[in-house]
Each structure stands twice: as structure tokens, then as C-alpha cells.
Amino acid sequence: MIVILYASTSGATRTVAQAFSARLGGAVTVDIGGDARVDAMHHGADLLLMGSPTYGHGDWHHAWSSRFEALLPVLGSARAIALFGLGDARFHSDTFCGALGRLHDALDQTGLRPIGTSQAGCYPYRSTPSLRQGAFPGFVLDYRQDRRSIDGRIAEWLLHLRDCRPEPRNDSPPAVAV
């Protein structure tokens, strides 16, 4: 089972989550910013994708701040976690996809390690706070600039993700291919 947890205000992140779901053959999508319940039926996902738009000075969607701790049992039960973030490369290059960095760091503080990166060269910004060791810690997208190429970019990134393996965890079996 593949689960996509996302938060969206304007609908762009929802559109990207739905594109991931379609490409992955109908993954379960859950808007954590709405009234959706994330409960036991989402435990033990083979792959859990987490996504957020970037706001303000590189912040993640407020729903992640308010619900992250409550989601830890679901996150911790996933065999593999991958991230996606949206940002505005044109007007906010200094904080481009900052939400992605926030998601990564929040997971890192719990000991969970997401898989998959995007090379910094896909967007020409070297100083954005979302970079980790010279790469974005997940799929990045400037929705306004790249909305026509979402499907192709997702397909390409999923090929990369298929080759990624999570760090072994004592409480979970190896990740399955995406």
C-alpha cells in the first residue's frame, strides 16, 4: 500500500499528490489539513509520501506543525518515506521549497530517514535552506513554472526512487520496489 499525506491551501499540492497517486496506480491520498482522519488503516505503508507547499520564509503548511506529532505512529510504521515540496523559484529563490527541508528535519529529529533526493541543478539555487548535502531531500517542484511537466517529472523521479533503499530498521522488512 502506498499512502500520500499532504497539506494544501490553494490546491497545487493536492494536484501534485493526485498526479503521484495516478502514476503509482491509485495510492491513498490524505489531505492532513482537512478533516481527514489518519488512523490504523494507513499503518504499515510500503511507501509513504509526505508533501507540503512552502509559505512565508520557507515554512511548511501549518497542518504539518499541528499534526506532525500525532502522525508519528503512521510515519514510524512505514517501510519507506519519501518527500515532495512545492515552492516559488521565481519570487522566493532564497526560501525555495523550504517546506521540504522542514519535513526532512522533523523526520530526522525522530530518527526516521526519508529516501530519494533531487539534484540541486534542477533549479539553479544553491543557497536555499531546503538543500541537504547539496541536494534536495525529495521531489521539488515550482508549480507555476513547471505544471505542464508534472507527470514527466514525477515519472523520472519515481525511477530514481525505485533505486533508493531506506536504511535498515530492526522493526520493518526491506522496502519494496515502487
GROMACS elastic network, one bead per residue, 0.5 to 0.9 nm:
[ bonds ]
;  ai    aj funct       b0    kb
    1    27     6  0.70508   500
    1    28     6  0.79005   500
    1    42     6  0.83813   500
    1    44     6  0.79700   500
    1    45     6  0.51479   500
    1    46     6  0.54299   500
    1    47     6  0.69498   500
    1    48     6  0.86575   500
    2    21     6  0.84327   500
    2    24     6  0.79354   500
    2    26     6  0.83332   500
    2    27     6  0.50010   500
    2    28     6  0.63210   500
    2    29     6  0.87176   500
    2    42     6  0.87772   500
    2    45     6  0.55909   500
    2    46     6  0.57843   500
    2    48     6  0.58520   500
    2    49     6  0.78073   500
    2   178     6  0.88898   500
    3    21     6  0.85173   500
    3    27     6  0.56298   500
    3    29     6  0.59612   500
    3    30     6  0.76135   500
    3    42     6  0.69524   500
    3    45     6  0.63387   500
    3    46     6  0.81695   500
    3    47     6  0.64416   500
    3    49     6  0.62629   500
    3    50     6  0.85855   500
    4    17     6  0.66678   500
    4    18     6  0.88018   500
    4    20     6  0.81813   500
    4    21     6  0.75518   500
    4    27     6  0.68383   500
    4    28     6  0.60393   500
    4    30     6  0.61098   500
    4    31     6  0.84196   500
    4    47     6  0.83689   500
    4    48     6  0.57284   500
    4    50     6  0.59431   500
    4    51     6  0.76733   500
    5    17     6  0.81121   500
    5    28     6  0.84849   500
    5    29     6  0.60964   500
    5    31     6  0.60752   500
    5    32     6  0.63984   500
    5    38     6  0.88976   500
    5    48     6  0.73194   500
    5    49     6  0.60620   500
    5    51     6  0.63724   500
    5    52     6  0.88654   500
    6    13     6  0.70732   500
    6    14     6  0.71533   500
    6    17     6  0.70581   500
    6    29     6  0.76814   500
    6    30     6  0.63439   500
    6    31     6  0.50969   500
    6    32     6  0.59097   500
    6    33     6  0.76401   500
    6    49     6  0.79857   500
    6    50     6  0.55971   500
    6    52     6  0.57741   500
    6    53     6  0.88197   500
    6    63     6  0.89378   500
    6    64     6  0.85142   500
    6    84     6  0.89532   500
    7    13     6  0.68722   500
    7    14     6  0.73757   500
    7    30     6  0.83254   500
    7    31     6  0.52783   500
    7    32     6  0.54680   500
    7    33     6  0.50814   500
    7    34     6  0.79907   500
    7    50     6  0.87097   500
    7    51     6  0.66551   500
    7    52     6  0.54554   500
    7    53     6  0.73781   500
    7    60     6  0.89207   500
    7    61     6  0.62571   500
    7    62     6  0.83134   500
    7    63     6  0.64196   500
    7    64     6  0.73156   500
    8    11     6  0.55405   500
    8    12     6  0.68236   500
    8    13     6  0.52107   500
    8    14     6  0.58421   500
    8    31     6  0.71081   500
    8    32     6  0.84772   500
    8    33     6  0.68296   500
    8    34     6  0.88536   500
    8    51     6  0.87016   500
    8    52     6  0.67919   500
    8    53     6  0.67297   500
    8    61     6  0.73009   500
    8    63     6  0.88382   500
    9    12     6  0.77965   500
    9    13     6  0.79120   500
    9    14     6  0.85252   500
    9    33     6  0.81704   500
    9    53     6  0.83211   500
    9    61     6  0.81992   500
   10    13     6  0.77505   500
   10    14     6  0.83981   500
   11    14     6  0.50156   500
   11    15     6  0.61624   500
   11    16     6  0.87602   500
   12    15     6  0.50781   500
   12    16     6  0.64041   500
   12    17     6  0.86798   500
   12    53     6  0.79881   500
   12    86     6  0.82035   500
   12   143     6  0.67820   500
   12   144     6  0.88801   500
   12   147     6  0.89868   500
   13    16     6  0.50597   500
   13    17     6  0.60815   500
   13    18     6  0.85386   500
   13    51     6  0.71168   500
   13    52     6  0.64901   500
   13    53     6  0.62200   500
   13    85     6  0.80205   500
   13    86     6  0.69625   500
   13   143     6  0.84311   500
   14    18     6  0.60964   500
   14    19     6  0.85409   500
   14    29     6  0.87550   500
   14    31     6  0.76024   500
   14    51     6  0.89975   500
   15    18     6  0.51148   500
   15    19     6  0.61836   500
   15    20     6  0.87053   500
   16    20     6  0.62344   500
   16    21     6  0.85783   500
   16    51     6  0.88129   500
   16    84     6  0.89485   500
   16    86     6  0.89351   500
   16   141     6  0.89919   500
   16   143     6  0.85563   500
   16   147     6  0.88791   500
   16   150     6  0.73272   500
   16   151     6  0.87492   500
   16   154     6  0.87963   500
   17    20     6  0.50992   500
   17    21     6  0.61932   500
   17    22     6  0.86910   500
   17    29     6  0.69003   500
   17    30     6  0.89057   500
   17    49     6  0.86530   500
   17    50     6  0.89887   500
   17    51     6  0.75526   500
   17    84     6  0.89181   500
   18    22     6  0.61010   500
   18    23     6  0.85244   500
   18    26     6  0.85818   500
   18    27     6  0.85650   500
   18    29     6  0.72080   500
   19    22     6  0.51264   500
   19    23     6  0.61418   500
   19    24     6  0.84927   500
   19   150     6  0.75161   500
   19   151     6  0.65421   500
   19   154     6  0.78140   500
   20    23     6  0.51337   500
   20    24     6  0.60094   500
   20    25     6  0.85999   500
   20    26     6  0.84720   500
   20    27     6  0.77847   500
   20    49     6  0.89821   500
   20   151     6  0.80372   500
   20   154     6  0.67680   500
   20   155     6  0.85587   500
   20   158     6  0.89947   500
   21    24     6  0.50586   500
   21    25     6  0.61392   500
   21    28     6  0.70554   500
   21    29     6  0.70521   500
   22    25     6  0.52479   500
   22    26     6  0.53002   500
   22    27     6  0.72944   500
   23    26     6  0.75111   500
   23    27     6  0.86816   500
   23   151     6  0.76774   500
   23   154     6  0.77773   500
   23   155     6  0.71049   500
   23   158     6  0.88980   500
   24    27     6  0.60975   500
   24   158     6  0.88395   500
   24   178     6  0.77068   500
   26    29     6  0.85318   500
   28    42     6  0.85490   500
   30    33     6  0.87514   500
   30    34     6  0.85493   500
   30    36     6  0.65470   500
   30    37     6  0.81386   500
   30    38     6  0.75680   500
   31    34     6  0.56473   500
   31    35     6  0.79669   500
   31    36     6  0.64011   500
   32    35     6  0.72893   500
   32    36     6  0.61591   500
   32    37     6  0.77238   500
   32    38     6  0.77401   500
   32    63     6  0.63679   500
   32    64     6  0.75588   500
   32    67     6  0.75558   500
   33    36     6  0.77186   500
   33    61     6  0.82462   500
   33    62     6  0.79244   500
   33    64     6  0.78082   500
   33    67     6  0.85453   500
   34    37     6  0.86683   500
   34    63     6  0.84563   500
   38    41     6  0.76780   500
   38    42     6  0.65830   500
   38    43     6  0.88694   500
   38    71     6  0.73644   500
   38    74     6  0.77350   500
   39    42     6  0.59364   500
   39    43     6  0.72688   500
   39    71     6  0.86569   500
   39    74     6  0.75020   500
   40    43     6  0.52152   500
   40    44     6  0.87231   500
   40    73     6  0.89583   500
   40    74     6  0.76058   500
   41    44     6  0.84683   500
   42    45     6  0.63516   500
   42    74     6  0.64751   500
   42    77     6  0.89050   500
   42    78     6  0.87804   500
   43    73     6  0.75334   500
   43    74     6  0.50245   500
   43    75     6  0.78419   500
   43    76     6  0.84937   500
   43    77     6  0.56522   500
   43    78     6  0.66972   500
   44    47     6  0.85502   500
   44    74     6  0.72403   500
   44    75     6  0.85440   500
   44    76     6  0.83697   500
   44    79     6  0.66516   500
   44   172     6  0.88214   500
   45    48     6  0.60024   500
   45    74     6  0.82308   500
   45    75     6  0.86803   500
   45    77     6  0.70282   500
   45    79     6  0.62158   500
   45    80     6  0.77479   500
   45    81     6  0.89729   500
   46    78     6  0.59575   500
   46    80     6  0.62008   500
   46    81     6  0.85573   500
   46   175     6  0.65483   500
   46   176     6  0.64925   500
   46   177     6  0.88325   500
   46   178     6  0.86320   500
   47    78     6  0.62977   500
   47    79     6  0.61123   500
   47    81     6  0.57255   500
   47    82     6  0.73961   500
   47   175     6  0.78396   500
   47   176     6  0.81084   500
   47   178     6  0.77502   500
   48    74     6  0.89525   500
   48    75     6  0.74244   500
   48    78     6  0.62272   500
   48    79     6  0.78832   500
   48    80     6  0.62609   500
   48    82     6  0.63295   500
   48    83     6  0.84111   500
   49    80     6  0.85931   500
   49    81     6  0.58055   500
   49    83     6  0.54748   500
   49    84     6  0.72152   500
   50    81     6  0.74728   500
   50    82     6  0.64235   500
   50    84     6  0.62045   500
   50    85     6  0.84013   500
   50   103     6  0.78665   500
   51    82     6  0.88039   500
   51    83     6  0.58177   500
   51    85     6  0.54333   500
   51    86     6  0.79740   500
   51    99     6  0.84097   500
   51   100     6  0.75670   500
   51   103     6  0.81639   500
   52    60     6  0.60461   500
   52    61     6  0.59573   500
   52    64     6  0.80953   500
   52    83     6  0.86217   500
   52    84     6  0.68171   500
   52    85     6  0.51376   500
   52    86     6  0.64441   500
   52    97     6  0.87027   500
   52    99     6  0.60882   500
   52   100     6  0.69988   500
   52   103     6  0.81767   500
   53    59     6  0.83997   500
   53    60     6  0.62894   500
   53    61     6  0.62231   500
   53    84     6  0.87715   500
   53    85     6  0.56860   500
   53    87     6  0.61536   500
   53    97     6  0.72672   500
   53    98     6  0.85498   500
   53    99     6  0.63029   500
   53   100     6  0.81954   500
   54    57     6  0.81094   500
   54    58     6  0.56162   500
   54    59     6  0.55046   500
   54    60     6  0.51872   500
   54    61     6  0.67110   500
   54    85     6  0.71764   500
   54    86     6  0.60270   500
   54    87     6  0.53352   500
   54    88     6  0.79729   500
   54    95     6  0.81178   500
   54    96     6  0.74406   500
   54    97     6  0.55641   500
   54    98     6  0.58098   500
   54   100     6  0.77913   500
   55    58     6  0.56731   500
   55    60     6  0.61090   500
   55    61     6  0.68075   500
   55    87     6  0.80581   500
   55    95     6  0.88331   500
   55    97     6  0.87614   500
   55    98     6  0.80237   500
   55    99     6  0.75328   500
   56    59     6  0.58730   500
   56    60     6  0.86498   500
   56    95     6  0.83494   500
   57    92     6  0.85059   500
   57    94     6  0.84981   500
   57    95     6  0.60051   500
   57    98     6  0.76566   500
   58    87     6  0.86619   500
   58    92     6  0.86898   500
   58    94     6  0.83853   500
   58    96     6  0.68260   500
   58    97     6  0.66733   500
   58    99     6  0.58388   500
   58   100     6  0.87930   500
   58   101     6  0.84498   500
   58   102     6  0.82068   500
   58   128     6  0.88042   500
   58   129     6  0.75237   500
   58   130     6  0.81732   500
   59    62     6  0.82395   500
   59    95     6  0.85326   500
   59    97     6  0.86261   500
   59    98     6  0.59677   500
   59    99     6  0.52263   500
   59   100     6  0.88906   500
   59   101     6  0.89514   500
   59   102     6  0.71055   500
   60    63     6  0.82497   500
   60    64     6  0.68127   500
   60    65     6  0.76784   500
   60    85     6  0.88994   500
   60    97     6  0.87319   500
   60    98     6  0.70383   500
   60   100     6  0.74743   500
   60   101     6  0.87195   500
   60   102     6  0.64727   500
   60   103     6  0.75259   500
   61    64     6  0.57747   500
   61    65     6  0.72732   500
   61    99     6  0.73921   500
   62    65     6  0.51538   500
   62    66     6  0.63767   500
   62    67     6  0.86178   500
   63    66     6  0.51559   500
   63    67     6  0.58466   500
   63    68     6  0.78387   500
   64    67     6  0.52412   500
   64    68     6  0.51356   500
   64    69     6  0.87145   500
   64   103     6  0.82558   500
   65    68     6  0.57805   500
   65    69     6  0.81822   500
   66    69     6  0.76571   500
   66    70     6  0.83663   500
   67    70     6  0.53245   500
   67    71     6  0.62067   500
   67    72     6  0.89735   500
   68    71     6  0.51288   500
   68    72     6  0.65399   500
   68   106     6  0.83204   500
   69    72     6  0.53581   500
   69    73     6  0.85138   500
   70    73     6  0.72658   500
   70    74     6  0.85451   500
   71    74     6  0.54339   500
   71    75     6  0.61745   500
   71    76     6  0.85537   500
   72    76     6  0.57409   500
   72    77     6  0.83771   500
   72   110     6  0.85131   500
   73    76     6  0.51538   500
   73    77     6  0.61727   500
   73    78     6  0.89162   500
   74    77     6  0.53161   500
   74    78     6  0.66553   500
   75    78     6  0.55544   500
   75    79     6  0.89247   500
   75    80     6  0.89093   500
   75    81     6  0.75778   500
   75   107     6  0.86954   500
   75   112     6  0.81899   500
   76    79     6  0.81946   500
   76   110     6  0.88662   500
   76   112     6  0.71227   500
   77    80     6  0.88271   500
   77   171     6  0.85183   500
   77   172     6  0.77104   500
   78    81     6  0.66356   500
   78   172     6  0.80747   500
   79   166     6  0.79579   500
   79   169     6  0.87000   500
   79   172     6  0.61647   500
   79   173     6  0.69299   500
   79   174     6  0.69495   500
   79   175     6  0.55035   500
   79   176     6  0.80707   500
   80   113     6  0.82661   500
   80   114     6  0.68322   500
   80   115     6  0.69482   500
   80   165     6  0.80623   500
   80   166     6  0.60797   500
   80   167     6  0.89557   500
   80   174     6  0.86322   500
   80   175     6  0.60797   500
   80   176     6  0.85015   500
   81   112     6  0.82259   500
   81   113     6  0.72362   500
   81   115     6  0.61043   500
   81   116     6  0.87894   500
   81   166     6  0.81124   500
   82   113     6  0.86552   500
   82   115     6  0.51805   500
   82   116     6  0.62309   500
   82   117     6  0.86613   500
   82   137     6  0.83630   500
   82   138     6  0.63098   500
   82   139     6  0.82548   500
   82   161     6  0.82604   500
   83   100     6  0.68719   500
   83   103     6  0.74834   500
   83   104     6  0.75815   500
   83   114     6  0.69133   500
   83   115     6  0.78352   500
   83   116     6  0.77506   500
   83   117     6  0.85663   500
   83   137     6  0.70015   500
   83   139     6  0.62684   500
   83   140     6  0.86925   500
   84    97     6  0.89074   500
   84    99     6  0.88823   500
   84   100     6  0.63934   500
   84   137     6  0.82560   500
   84   138     6  0.52637   500
   84   140     6  0.57716   500
   84   141     6  0.79536   500
   85    97     6  0.56178   500
   85    98     6  0.79200   500
   85    99     6  0.62255   500
   85   101     6  0.86442   500
   85   103     6  0.88766   500
   85   138     6  0.73866   500
   85   139     6  0.63151   500
   85   140     6  0.50565   500
   85   141     6  0.64473   500
   85   142     6  0.87352   500
   86    96     6  0.80088   500
   86    97     6  0.54680   500
   86    98     6  0.85572   500
   86    99     6  0.76804   500
   86   100     6  0.78213   500
   86   139     6  0.85613   500
   86   140     6  0.58621   500
   86   142     6  0.57036   500
   86   143     6  0.65447   500
   87    92     6  0.75975   500
   87    93     6  0.84511   500
   87    95     6  0.80321   500
   87    96     6  0.51632   500
   87    98     6  0.75023   500
   87    99     6  0.81458   500
   87   140     6  0.76008   500
   87   141     6  0.63592   500
   87   142     6  0.51073   500
   87   143     6  0.71293   500
   87   144     6  0.88813   500
   88    91     6  0.59393   500
   88    92     6  0.53792   500
   88    93     6  0.68027   500
   88    95     6  0.84087   500
   88    96     6  0.59830   500
   88    97     6  0.74122   500
   88   141     6  0.82998   500
   88   142     6  0.53388   500
   88   143     6  0.74294   500
   88   144     6  0.74244   500
   88   145     6  0.82272   500
   89    92     6  0.55355   500
   89    94     6  0.83493   500
   89    95     6  0.84414   500
   89    96     6  0.56886   500
   89    97     6  0.82365   500
   89   123     6  0.74983   500
   89   124     6  0.87438   500
   89   125     6  0.82461   500
   89   141     6  0.87066   500
   89   142     6  0.60422   500
   89   145     6  0.81340   500
   90    93     6  0.60926   500
   90    96     6  0.88389   500
   90   142     6  0.85123   500
   90   145     6  0.83372   500
   91    94     6  0.85787   500
   91    96     6  0.88633   500
   92    95     6  0.55656   500
   92    96     6  0.57085   500
   92    97     6  0.89072   500
   93    97     6  0.85955   500
   93   124     6  0.88604   500
   93   125     6  0.65949   500
   93   127     6  0.84124   500
   93   128     6  0.67440   500
   94    98     6  0.88798   500
   94   125     6  0.77395   500
   94   126     6  0.89652   500
   94   127     6  0.65679   500
   94   128     6  0.50734   500
   94   129     6  0.75091   500
   95    98     6  0.53038   500
   95    99     6  0.87819   500
   95   127     6  0.83790   500
   95   128     6  0.52049   500
   95   129     6  0.60833   500
   95   130     6  0.74617   500
   96    99     6  0.83691   500
   96   125     6  0.79863   500
   96   128     6  0.57263   500
   96   129     6  0.75129   500
   96   130     6  0.70790   500
   96   142     6  0.85343   500
   97   100     6  0.55044   500
   97   101     6  0.72167   500
   97   128     6  0.77604   500
   97   129     6  0.80560   500
   97   130     6  0.60097   500
   97   131     6  0.89029   500
   97   136     6  0.86334   500
   97   140     6  0.67678   500
   97   141     6  0.78545   500
   97   142     6  0.83265   500
   98   101     6  0.52021   500
   98   102     6  0.64164   500
   98   103     6  0.88152   500
   98   128     6  0.72030   500
   98   129     6  0.58432   500
   98   131     6  0.85105   500
   99   103     6  0.61586   500
   99   104     6  0.85254   500
   99   130     6  0.72602   500
  100   103     6  0.51687   500
  100   104     6  0.61841   500
  100   105     6  0.86211   500
  100   130     6  0.59618   500
  100   131     6  0.87484   500
  100   136     6  0.77530   500
  100   137     6  0.69397   500
  100   138     6  0.71461   500
  100   139     6  0.84746   500
  100   140     6  0.78579   500
  101   104     6  0.50410   500
  101   105     6  0.60662   500
  101   106     6  0.85305   500
  101   129     6  0.67081   500
  101   131     6  0.68757   500
  101   132     6  0.76695   500
  101   136     6  0.78150   500
  101   137     6  0.70142   500
  101   138     6  0.89948   500
  102   105     6  0.51517   500
  102   106     6  0.60648   500
  102   107     6  0.85850   500
  102   130     6  0.74827   500
  103   106     6  0.52240   500
  103   107     6  0.62725   500
  103   108     6  0.85475   500
  104   107     6  0.52711   500
  104   108     6  0.60604   500
  104   109     6  0.87094   500
  104   112     6  0.89275   500
  104   113     6  0.78710   500
  104   114     6  0.71258   500
  104   130     6  0.86426   500
  104   132     6  0.89804   500
  104   137     6  0.67190   500
  104   138     6  0.85467   500
  105   109     6  0.61416   500
  105   110     6  0.87798   500
  106   109     6  0.52778   500
  106   110     6  0.67833   500
  106   112     6  0.87493   500
  107   110     6  0.52618   500
  107   111     6  0.64377   500
  107   112     6  0.51013   500
  107   113     6  0.65157   500
  107   114     6  0.75770   500
  108   111     6  0.50236   500
  108   112     6  0.54190   500
  108   113     6  0.60106   500
  108   114     6  0.83028   500
  109   112     6  0.74960   500
  110   113     6  0.87460   500
  113   166     6  0.71527   500
  113   167     6  0.71969   500
  114   117     6  0.89642   500
  114   137     6  0.76394   500
  114   138     6  0.79865   500
  114   166     6  0.71160   500
  114   167     6  0.88898   500
  115   137     6  0.77355   500
  115   138     6  0.73902   500
  115   161     6  0.71511   500
  115   164     6  0.61520   500
  115   165     6  0.67553   500
  115   166     6  0.58138   500
  115   167     6  0.85440   500
  116   136     6  0.88049   500
  116   137     6  0.65288   500
  116   138     6  0.53742   500
  116   139     6  0.76464   500
  116   157     6  0.82454   500
  116   158     6  0.87776   500
  116   160     6  0.70673   500
  116   161     6  0.52499   500
  116   162     6  0.86774   500
  116   163     6  0.86445   500
  116   164     6  0.60902   500
  116   165     6  0.85254   500
  116   166     6  0.89895   500
  117   135     6  0.62642   500
  117   136     6  0.54491   500
  117   139     6  0.64745   500
  117   140     6  0.89127   500
  117   157     6  0.84891   500
  117   160     6  0.82878   500
  117   161     6  0.79985   500
  118   121     6  0.83464   500
  118   122     6  0.73800   500
  118   135     6  0.58147   500
  118   136     6  0.50041   500
  118   137     6  0.65885   500
  118   138     6  0.57158   500
  118   139     6  0.57324   500
  118   140     6  0.69473   500
  118   157     6  0.77146   500
  118   160     6  0.89196   500
  119   122     6  0.60107   500
  119   123     6  0.83478   500
  119   134     6  0.75085   500
  119   136     6  0.62146   500
  119   137     6  0.89077   500
  120   123     6  0.59865   500
  120   124     6  0.68528   500
  120   125     6  0.69603   500
  120   126     6  0.69040   500
  120   131     6  0.74652   500
  120   134     6  0.64482   500
  120   135     6  0.50012   500
  120   136     6  0.61814   500
  121   124     6  0.55852   500
  121   125     6  0.76912   500
  121   126     6  0.85113   500
  121   135     6  0.85087   500
  122   125     6  0.88253   500
  122   140     6  0.85285   500
  123   126     6  0.85695   500
  123   140     6  0.88069   500
  123   141     6  0.88983   500
  123   142     6  0.88791   500
  125   128     6  0.62331   500
  126   129     6  0.89307   500
  126   131     6  0.76911   500
  126   134     6  0.77668   500
  127   130     6  0.84858   500
  127   131     6  0.75846   500
  128   131     6  0.61384   500
  129   132     6  0.81391   500
  130   135     6  0.84077   500
  130   136     6  0.62059   500
  130   137     6  0.75200   500
  131   134     6  0.56990   500
  131   135     6  0.52050   500
  131   137     6  0.68691   500
  132   135     6  0.54076   500
  132   136     6  0.59927   500
  132   137     6  0.62876   500
  133   136     6  0.82172   500
  133   137     6  0.88825   500
  135   138     6  0.84590   500
  136   139     6  0.72316   500
  136   140     6  0.71813   500
  137   140     6  0.86126   500
  138   157     6  0.89226   500
  139   153     6  0.89059   500
  139   154     6  0.79783   500
  139   157     6  0.69297   500
  141   144     6  0.87472   500
  141   145     6  0.83878   500
  141   146     6  0.68768   500
  141   147     6  0.83151   500
  141   150     6  0.81003   500
  141   153     6  0.87552   500
  142   145     6  0.54638   500
  142   146     6  0.57306   500
  142   147     6  0.75609   500
  143   146     6  0.52583   500
  143   148     6  0.86870   500
  143   150     6  0.81585   500
  144   147     6  0.58784   500
  144   148     6  0.89243   500
  145   148     6  0.81507   500
  146   149     6  0.54866   500
  146   150     6  0.64874   500
  146   153     6  0.89353   500
  147   150     6  0.53237   500
  147   151     6  0.86723   500
  148   151     6  0.78985   500
  148   152     6  0.88680   500
  149   152     6  0.54908   500
  149   153     6  0.60837   500
  149   154     6  0.85478   500
  150   153     6  0.51914   500
  150   154     6  0.59948   500
  150   155     6  0.85194   500
  151   154     6  0.51759   500
  151   155     6  0.61196   500
  151   156     6  0.86392   500
  152   155     6  0.50858   500
  152   156     6  0.61891   500
  152   157     6  0.86132   500
  153   156     6  0.51482   500
  153   157     6  0.61394   500
  153   158     6  0.85787   500
  154   157     6  0.50741   500
  154   158     6  0.60216   500
  154   159     6  0.86358   500
  155   158     6  0.52093   500
  155   159     6  0.64459   500
  155   160     6  0.89246   500
  156   159     6  0.52933   500
  156   160     6  0.66713   500
  156   161     6  0.88430   500
  157   160     6  0.50312   500
  157   161     6  0.61242   500
  157   162     6  0.86631   500
  158   162     6  0.60428   500
  158   163     6  0.87899   500
  158   178     6  0.72706   500
  159   162     6  0.52376   500
  159   163     6  0.69618   500
  159   178     6  0.81949   500
  160   163     6  0.55500   500
  160   164     6  0.68507   500
  161   164     6  0.50790   500
  161   165     6  0.81962   500
  161   177     6  0.86662   500
  161   178     6  0.73435   500
  162   165     6  0.78725   500
  162   176     6  0.85174   500
  162   177     6  0.55120   500
  162   178     6  0.51983   500
  163   177     6  0.78591   500
  163   178     6  0.87880   500
  164   177     6  0.89313   500
  165   168     6  0.84236   500
  165   174     6  0.81166   500
  165   175     6  0.66846   500
  165   176     6  0.88298   500
  165   177     6  0.89776   500
  166   169     6  0.83297   500
  166   174     6  0.78249   500
  166   175     6  0.68491   500
  167   174     6  0.89462   500
  168   171     6  0.88541   500
  168   172     6  0.78800   500
  168   173     6  0.81517   500
  168   174     6  0.70341   500
  168   175     6  0.89841   500
  169   172     6  0.56953   500
  169   173     6  0.76507   500
  169   174     6  0.82485   500
  170   173     6  0.79649   500
  172   175     6  0.84636   500
  173   176     6  0.88432   500
  175   178     6  0.88022   500
